[in-house]
Amino acid sequence: FKGRVEEIDGILRFVARPQGGPMMVWGGPGIGKSALLARTIQALAWNPEERANENLGGAEGVERFVVVRYFIRRSGQTNDADRMLDHLNEELEKFAKSKIASGANLKEKAENFRESLRRASEKLGDAERLVVFVDGLDEGTDETSMLESLPLEAPDKVSLVYSSREIPEVRARIWTKLDRERRSEFTVLRLGKGEVRALLYDFVNKYRMTEAYLEQVIIKSQGNPLYLKLLCQGLEQGAYRLNDLKGLPKEVADLYRDMLARYGASHPLALGYLCLLATAKDFLPQGVAADMMDVSQQEIEGVVGICRECLYDSPETEDVEDYQLFHESMREYLLDRKRAECEKWKRRLADWCEDWS
């Protein structure tokens, strides 16, 4: 993680306020909203000295932050209002110990979560704050009740931090209804020159990198962290050459194209495995993938090893190796550019589920 000190410190100053309130974090796809919130959550767990070492002074005066988080993804089962509220209520109960049941239906769950926030506020000391993070509101627009289930006001010492692409639906259904007296918003912008330079330095010889190459990377990437992440992985693995101005990919789609070509050259099943993940939507255990692809466990482990850099291991299942694509944009790329392959896996997945005993 590089930079974003000003943005993180701004969130820290907001959530440290005794009056609390809701904050909306806007940003385009791949701009790093989720990474920014994840880094902020890390910073909230640091002690004051650790935050000072990272030039973060916004949380001064607060000794403890209680964090409740939920990340919505269109793929998988997180895009579900009931699951979201069950998770939020369960996590909040660990601190509040209010003994309020989650609720029998969606309306009860939403009301109970708001009541739990109120009771949690009363338990917080003067130097304590509660912060609720919900990331990916734009991914929840397909679920009718998803956005309407979220609290719009926060009691004292409680902050709500929501993030989304800036789309009219979220602005109308969430932002315009947030507590006007306490709400705040900001937009995550592209990375600056210093941050791009620092990121590249982690992967290349800084004494060999030319200024012309850095400038061209900034132009091509437009400061998009996703582009830069994929480029750095390619530089590290030799797919791209340092200071090769003409060899720089034009956009993220070109990086995905080159990545798939690299994987395919390493293993003939790599593309099929990634298309299977794109079609499955949810986390897929290695054993299930091996069964569906009719290969051994050892072979699927080899495929996973090759594709590791674009996979995300489920944090909910410590004893099971189950993966999903690391970014929704890669799933969209595969469904669009490898449509026939994905359709094949869609039919096979349906057959496998039908036969499952």
LUMDOVO-231862 format. One record per residue (C-alpha): residue in one letter; x, z, y. Coordinates in steps of 0.5 Angstrom, whole numbers. Layout:
N
a|X|Z|Y
...
// end
This chain:
357
f|0|0|0
k|3|-2|7
g|1|0|14
r|-7|1|16
v|-4|8|19
e|-9|7|25
e|-15|5|21
i|-14|11|16
d|-12|16|22
g|-19|14|25
i|-23|15|19
l|-19|22|19
r|-21|24|26
f|-28|22|24
v|-29|26|18
a|-25|32|21
r|-31|33|26
p|-35|39|26
q|-41|35|27
g|-40|30|22
g|-44|23|21
p|-44|16|18
m|-39|11|19
m|-39|4|17
v|-33|0|15
w|-34|-7|16
g|-29|-13|13
g|-29|-20|10
p|-27|-21|2
g|-20|-19|0
i|-19|-16|7
g|-17|-9|3
k|-23|-5|5
s|-23|-2|-2
a|-16|-1|-2
l|-16|2|5
l|-22|7|3
a|-18|9|-4
r|-11|10|1
t|-16|15|6
i|-18|19|0
q|-11|20|-3
a|-9|22|5
l|-15|27|5
a|-12|30|-2
w|-5|31|2
n|-3|37|5
p|-2|37|13
e|6|36|12
e|5|30|7
r|0|27|12
a|5|28|18
n|10|25|14
e|6|18|14
n|4|19|21
l|-3|21|20
g|-5|27|25
g|-13|26|25
a|-14|31|20
e|-11|37|24
g|-15|43|24
v|-18|42|17
e|-15|46|11
r|-20|42|6
f|-23|36|4
v|-29|36|-1
v|-29|28|-3
v|-35|25|-7
r|-34|17|-8
y|-38|11|-11
f|-35|4|-11
i|-41|-1|-12
r|-39|-8|-16
r|-44|-13|-17
s|-41|-14|-24
g|-42|-9|-29
q|-47|-3|-28
t|-45|0|-22
n|-50|-4|-18
d|-56|0|-20
a|-59|5|-16
d|-61|10|-21
r|-53|11|-24
m|-51|11|-17
l|-55|17|-15
d|-54|20|-22
h|-46|20|-20
l|-47|22|-13
n|-51|28|-15
e|-47|30|-21
e|-40|30|-17
l|-43|34|-11
e|-46|39|-16
k|-39|41|-18
f|-38|43|-11
a|-45|45|-8
k|-47|49|-15
s|-54|48|-12
k|-57|48|-19
i|-62|42|-16
a|-64|37|-22
s|-62|30|-21
g|-69|28|-21
a|-74|24|-25
n|-75|18|-21
l|-71|14|-16
k|-75|18|-10
e|-73|25|-13
k|-66|23|-14
a|-65|21|-7
e|-69|27|-4
n|-65|31|-8
f|-58|28|-6
r|-60|29|1
e|-62|37|0
s|-56|38|-4
l|-52|35|2
r|-55|40|6
r|-54|46|2
a|-47|44|1
s|-46|44|9
e|-48|51|9
k|-43|53|4
l|-37|49|8
g|-32|54|12
d|-30|53|19
a|-24|49|16
e|-27|45|11
r|-31|38|11
l|-35|34|6
v|-34|27|6
v|-38|22|2
f|-35|15|1
v|-40|9|-2
d|-36|2|-2
g|-39|-5|-3
l|-46|-4|0
d|-46|-12|0
e|-45|-12|-7
g|-51|-8|-8
t|-56|-12|-4
d|-59|-15|-11
e|-61|-9|-13
t|-68|-8|-9
s|-67|0|-8
m|-60|1|-8
l|-59|1|0
e|-65|5|1
s|-63|10|-3
l|-57|12|1
p|-57|18|6
l|-58|15|13
e|-56|22|17
a|-51|28|15
p|-51|35|16
d|-46|39|20
k|-39|38|17
v|-41|32|12
s|-39|25|14
l|-42|19|10
v|-37|13|10
y|-40|6|8
s|-36|0|7
s|-39|-7|7
r|-38|-15|9
e|-41|-15|15
i|-48|-19|13
p|-54|-19|16
e|-58|-15|10
v|-53|-9|11
r|-53|-9|18
a|-61|-9|18
r|-62|-4|12
i|-57|1|14
w|-53|0|20
t|-59|0|25
k|-62|6|21
l|-56|10|21
d|-56|17|26
r|-55|13|33
e|-52|20|36
r|-47|21|31
r|-45|14|28
s|-39|10|28
e|-36|3|26
f|-30|-1|26
t|-28|-8|23
v|-22|-8|18
l|-17|-14|21
r|-12|-18|18
l|-5|-15|16
g|0|-16|22
k|7|-19|22
g|10|-12|21
e|6|-10|15
v|7|-17|12
r|14|-17|13
a|14|-10|9
l|10|-12|4
l|15|-18|2
y|21|-14|3
d|18|-10|-4
f|19|-16|-8
v|24|-21|-5
n|31|-20|-2
k|30|-18|5
y|37|-21|7
r|35|-28|4
m|28|-28|7
t|28|-33|13
e|24|-32|19
a|21|-39|18
y|19|-37|12
l|15|-30|14
e|12|-34|20
q|9|-39|15
v|7|-34|10
i|3|-31|16
i|0|-37|17
k|-2|-39|10
s|-5|-32|9
q|-8|-30|15
g|-6|-23|14
n|-11|-23|8
p|-8|-17|3
l|-11|-21|-3
y|-7|-27|-2
l|-1|-23|0
k|-1|-19|-7
l|-2|-25|-11
l|4|-29|-7
c|8|-23|-8
q|7|-23|-16
g|8|-30|-16
l|15|-29|-13
e|17|-23|-17
q|15|-27|-23
g|19|-34|-21
a|12|-38|-20
y|14|-39|-13
r|21|-39|-9
l|23|-35|-3
n|24|-39|3
d|20|-45|0
l|16|-47|6
k|12|-53|2
g|11|-49|-4
l|7|-44|-1
p|0|-44|-3
k|-6|-46|2
e|-11|-41|0
v|-13|-36|-5
a|-16|-41|-10
d|-9|-44|-10
l|-6|-38|-12
y|-11|-37|-18
r|-10|-44|-20
d|-3|-43|-21
m|-4|-36|-24
l|-8|-39|-30
a|-3|-44|-31
r|2|-39|-32
y|-2|-35|-36
g|-4|-41|-40
a|3|-43|-41
s|5|-36|-44
h|-1|-36|-49
p|-7|-41|-51
l|-12|-36|-51
a|-11|-33|-44
l|-16|-37|-40
g|-21|-36|-46
y|-20|-28|-45
l|-21|-28|-37
c|-27|-33|-38
l|-30|-28|-43
l|-29|-22|-38
a|-32|-26|-32
t|-38|-28|-36
a|-39|-20|-39
k|-39|-18|-32
d|-38|-10|-35
f|-31|-7|-38
l|-30|-10|-45
p|-26|-6|-50
q|-20|-10|-53
g|-23|-9|-60
v|-30|-13|-58
a|-26|-18|-55
a|-22|-19|-61
d|-28|-19|-65
m|-31|-24|-61
m|-25|-29|-60
d|-24|-28|-68
v|-17|-26|-67
s|-13|-20|-69
q|-12|-13|-65
q|-5|-15|-64
e|-6|-22|-62
i|-11|-19|-56
e|-6|-14|-54
g|-1|-20|-53
v|-6|-23|-49
v|-8|-17|-45
g|0|-16|-43
i|0|-23|-41
c|-6|-22|-36
r|-5|-15|-34
e|-3|-16|-27
c|-10|-19|-26
l|-14|-14|-30
y|-17|-7|-28
d|-17|-1|-33
s|-24|3|-33
p|-22|10|-31
e|-28|12|-34
t|-26|11|-41
e|-19|15|-42
d|-19|13|-50
v|-21|6|-50
e|-17|0|-47
d|-23|-4|-44
y|-22|-8|-38
q|-25|-12|-32
l|-22|-17|-27
f|-19|-14|-22
h|-23|-17|-16
e|-30|-20|-16
s|-27|-27|-12
m|-23|-28|-19
r|-29|-28|-23
e|-33|-32|-18
y|-27|-37|-18
l|-27|-38|-26
l|-35|-38|-26
d|-34|-44|-21
r|-28|-48|-23
k|-28|-46|-31
r|-36|-47|-32
a|-36|-50|-38
e|-31|-45|-41
c|-35|-39|-38
e|-42|-42|-41
k|-39|-43|-48
w|-37|-35|-48
k|-44|-34|-45
r|-47|-37|-51
r|-42|-33|-55
l|-43|-26|-52
a|-51|-27|-53
d|-50|-29|-60
w|-45|-23|-61
c|-50|-18|-58
e|-56|-21|-62
d|-52|-20|-68
w|-50|-13|-66
s|-52|-7|-71
// end
